[in-house]
């Protein structure tokens, strides 16, 4: 029967298997015999049983530590502490047995299970196996226990005491006898049911027993027997030959209660596994939500954040189906989630996948993050659906700049706001350390190659250790790439030593920058190598902001620790003088990078103001990188919410940038297929696209934006139409979310919704989640739920096998509305170089202004008739994309590296060009 139960559990989850651990201290022969019986039975049933043997020298602390480790292991459902504990040290058996987690105490020996049994909570505890086996034997006789007189001889915690409770709660009248009982034979003679576990060989005689009684013998004793090779034999506490003449039913020793004890142990383990499976069904949440106390006027974001007490993060983790050993707590409000959960849930169907994007924004932003959080609060706290938000981790640069943090705003934000916006769990610092390790390795290698002979360099790379040299695995990989099939460092020829030891980097080809996570403008251009010890090996270098590091993009797009290791190894940092790409694997640092990033790869768990879960993980910029949170966070969240739940993620900037990259890059690598696009629009941004005055961060809005102007608004809706069209290129339904401000009028909001539906949006709704929390986005949630059930035909915009220029042209024409592209000389050179190096089949990640559909930030609405100039193309080979740099015309002083050539597209720009020649360096 138990074997069938295990098979049934596997039909629910093919990856599931009940787990049992038998912990033994010492090496007693009798314990070994019992354990082998248990392991054999477990294997027959399909239970994954493990024998955890500790030596006789094990201390009490070591035993307790081993038990705690098993308690925390979600793959183990039963834990047996084999008694007695055979240690040379004094160990408190009571203390040890009570450390076993009650839900894994399949022996039923903890005080909690014993207490539940004593008060009759038989359905909510584990019954000790020997008494439970005795009851099963009694049931098999067909004799009803109810109303019978039962006698139990012995009061041990393992047999006698629980047997008394079990018989009592099965409605027998029970007498417990012991060494002080007067006239034991008379008490036994009144028993309809007799259970003996006193530990005295053949003590109960036939003339004591009532005719027809049920006799259960739990004793195991050894008595001399010269006829046996061992000189002894096993007998029970009952004199079998005489008692069997009186008894209606009797158990033999051996072969009676012993096998039943093992069977009950297996039954308890299967029961524990069933309970675990029922309580940890993916998608079956029992979550509590936090009620908002709204204030008018709406206070500042930080005041709102601090006014709400977040749930303990371990409680939230349990509510959404995470196991204790899958969560690493970082204080009370944030935690990291282990990647092992992907394996545990791999058979679970995914939930619905929603991406939030926006129209081309003003410099103020239009509230995508706030809408993302408001939508999630609506779906969860108000519509009672399982839902996860997956958002990027903010950089300290924007946080300390005009933009501020990225936690959302008003009554739709991630809390605690300070924890979210500053440091979090240190992922960005890990990226900083890893990135700068690569930078240091590059310059160290340049220096050593310039100052040392081939032999000296080789001796540094493959030093003597213990009198011999050995290649590391990374070095063997390099040798294989060079076509040198040797593993003994002493066998390389001089020519092979030179090829192996010298990367021969071209300093002018180095693309790797140092990084820092703040806006320190005076580090944008620096000169390195000015110390006397660098011997004049100076070069110009620069700092970027950490989130622009390729390592951040790798983190966001990786699918596992192994995949991250491979991506980090493939990152190209420079080109050799012979035109070969130089990678971090060539530098020998890819393994160290993986170690630095081993914790950063785990998604961070937080919560919204209304108590819905949020994964905060990775924060690649949406201009130089793809501007989306991590693939891993999305994959885990989609499993946790279950097939009827939702995962809402946000793409950076407008739909022409973040959403396009979400589909063509993130979805391409993740294999995930989105169900709905939410396009955020605002009255003020659409008025700007209709020809409204310039919007400047930190300045008051001109009157056109705070007074009703339907004509200006309708003209600007052309941008919304184009972004809806962009989303529909990918075959996904679009819901327009009109993020309402207090200065917007009813007519303006209605106009946007009407026009959005006319141009192909599945639906368009106004939202007030900033002021009302999730309640203000319920209509949006309902629209998203309906859209997720609508037919869709997801497809990529281009085939990666197309030539590089063709892929860029498709994006420029279909998404931006350009007539064509122009590859400037540097860009044309890179097309040829990357194609030759084998990187031509990577997807494209356009680096373009987010303030316009075109490359010119001041061109609003839907610009047409322009040619998109590509200044340069760079490769993020580890992340897996090429990023063309589009020429921007924000300021004539910024033109460099061929950018001035693009100025010749118009007479006005020729004047700028001449001005630069006269007055700029």
C-alpha positions, 0 to 999 in steps of 0.5 A: 500500500505504501509503495502505491502511495509513493507512486501516487505522489510521483504522479503529482510531481515526478521529481518528488521522492520521500526522504528518510535519514537514520542517524546513528552514533557508534557502531553497535551490532544490534543497531546496525541490524535494525537500521539495515531492516529500515533501509531495506524496507525504505528501498522497497517502498521507494523512499530515499533513505540515508544512513547518517553514521557519526563516530563514537567520538561524536559529542552532543553538540556534533549530534545536535548540529547534524540533526539541525542540518537534516531539519533544514533539508527540505528533501528529507521528510523523516528523521530517526535517531537510532537509540541508544547513542553509542558515544564515549561522551555523555549525551542527553538522549532527551535533549537530542530527540527533542531537537528533531523537528516535530514534522519530521519526527517519524519515531514520534519521540519528541515532547510535542508529538508525545503531548499531542498523543496524550491529549488525543490529537491523533490526527495531528501527530506522529504516533510512536512506531511500536505502539502504532504497529501493535494497534495495527496488529490488534485491528487485523484480528478483527477484535474491537478495542472499544469497551475492552479492558486493556492491560499494558505492562511497562511504562517506557516512553517508547512503548508503554506510555504511548501504548496506554494513550493509544488504547485509551483514545481508541476507547479501551479501559486501560490499566498500566502495570509496572514493577510496583504493581501488586498482584500482577497476575490478577491484573493480567488475568482481567485483560481482553487485550494485553501488551507487554513491554517490560524487558523480562524474559518469558515473565508472563505465564500461560495461567495468567492470561484470560482465555481468548485474549489478544496478546502483543509481545514487544519484548526482546531478550536473549536467553542461553540456548546450547542448541544454537551456534551463538549459545543463545536465542531471542525470546519475548516477555511472554512465555510463548508456548504456554500463553498461546494455548490461552490466547485468541491471538498472539505475536511471536518473537522474533517476527511479530512486533518488530516488522510492524514497527519498521512498517509503521516507521515507513508509514509515518515517513510516507505520511510526512511526505504527503503532508509536505507535498500538500502544504508546499503545492506550487501556486497554493499560497496562504498569504496575508496582505497589509491594509493601507491607511491612505492619507490626503494629501499623499505624503512623501514616498519616504514618509509612506514607506516608514509608516508601514511595518513590513511582514517578516521576510521569512514569513512572506517566503513561507507564504509564497511556497519557499522552503526554509533552506531555500531562503537566506535572510539578510535581516528582517526585510530582505532575503536571497533565494537559492537557485535550487528551487528551479529544480524543485519546481521544474515540473510546475507550469508557469504563470502568466508573464506581463511586461510593463513599458511606456510611451517615450517619456519626459525627463521626469519619467511617467511612472512605470515602476509605480504602475508595476507595483500598483498593478501587482498590489491590485492583482494580489491584495485586491483580486486575490491572485498569486502575483510577483513583481520582478524589478531591477535593483537601482544604482546609487548614481540615479538614487543620489541624482535628480531621478531618485530611487526606483522603488515606485512611489506614493502608495505603490512602492517596494519597502523598506525604501532605504533598503531597496535603494541603497546597497540592498544585499551588495550585488552591485558591490560584487559587480564592482569588485568583479569588474575592477578585478578584470581591469586590474588584470588587464593592466597588470598583464600589459605591464608584465608583457612589456617588461619581462621576457617570455621565459620570465612571464611563463614562470610567473604564469605557471610557477613551481609548486612542490618542485613541479609546474602544472597548468590550471584548468583555465590555462588548459582551456587556453592551450586548447584554443591555441591548438596546443594539445599538451598538459605538461608545462615542461613539454612546450616549445619556445614558440608555444611558450610565447603564444601561451604567455603573451596575449599581445593586447593592443592597448588602443583596443581595450574596451573594458572600463573601471566602474564605481556606483556613484556619479563621480564625473571627475573619473570619466577620463583618467590617466593610469600608471603614473606611479614610479613603479609602473615605469612609464607605462601610462595610458588613458582610461575611464570609469563608468557607472557599475550598472553599465558593466557587462558583468551586470548584463551577464547577471541579468541574462544568465540562467544558472551558476554554470551558465554565468561562469561560461558567460563571464569567461567569454567576455571580450576585453580587448583585441590582440595586435593580430586581430584576435579577441582577448577574453577574461578566460585568456586573462585567467580571472573567469573563475575568480569572477564567478566566486565574487558573483556566487551570491549576487546570482541569487534573486533578492526577495522583498515586498510591496506596501500591501505585502505582495512579494517582489524579486529585486535582481540585477539592474542593467542600464537600458541604454548601454545594456538591455534594461531589464531585471534578471531572467532567473528572478522571472523564472523562479517567480513564474513557477511560484505563482502557478499557472493561474498566477501572474509575474509582472516585470518592467522594461526600462525607458520607452517601448522602443528601447526597453520593451524591444530589448525585453523581447529580442534579447531577454525573451530570446535567452530565457525562452519565456513568452510574454502574455501581455504588454502594459504601456504606461502613458501620461497626459503630460508626456503626450502633450509634450509629444504634441508640441508642448514646451520643454519639460525640465527636471527640477523646474515647474511644469509650463501651464500647457501641462496643468491646464486642459488642452485636448488639441495638444493632447490628441496630436501627441497621442501619435507617440502612443499609437506608434508604441502600441504598434511597436508592441504589436510587432511582437504579437502580444496584446497591449493594455494602455495604463493611463497614469493619472495626475491631479491636474489631468481632467476627465476629458483628457483621460477619456480621450487617451483611453478612446484613442488607445483602443482605436489604434489597436490596444486590447484595452485602456484604463485610467489608474490612480495607484500612486494615490490609492495603492492597489485599489487604484489599479484594479481596473488595470488588473482586470484588463490585464487578466482578460488580455492574458486569456486573449489569443497571441502570436509571439514572434521576434522582430528579426532572425539573429542569423541575419547580417549585423547591419540588417538587424540594426536596420530592421530595428531602426525602420520598424521600431523607430520609424527611420528611413534607413541607417548609416554606418559611420567608419568606426561602425563599419569597421566593427561590423567587419571585425565582429563578423570575422571574429564569429560574433555576427549572430548575436542579437542587437542592443541599441544604445540610443536616447530614450527621449525620442523615437529617433536619435535626436532627443528634441524630436518628439512625437513620431519623427519621420524621414530621418537616417539613423547614424551609427557611430560605433558598435561594441560587443558584450560577448559574455552577455550575448549582444552587440550594442551599436552607439547611435549618434546623439545631438544633445550638445555639439561639444559632445561630438567625438570619434567620428560623430562630427561626420554625422553633423553633415546631414543638415546645414544647421548641423554643418554650422555646429560642426564648424563651431566645434572645429573653431572652438572645441578641442 
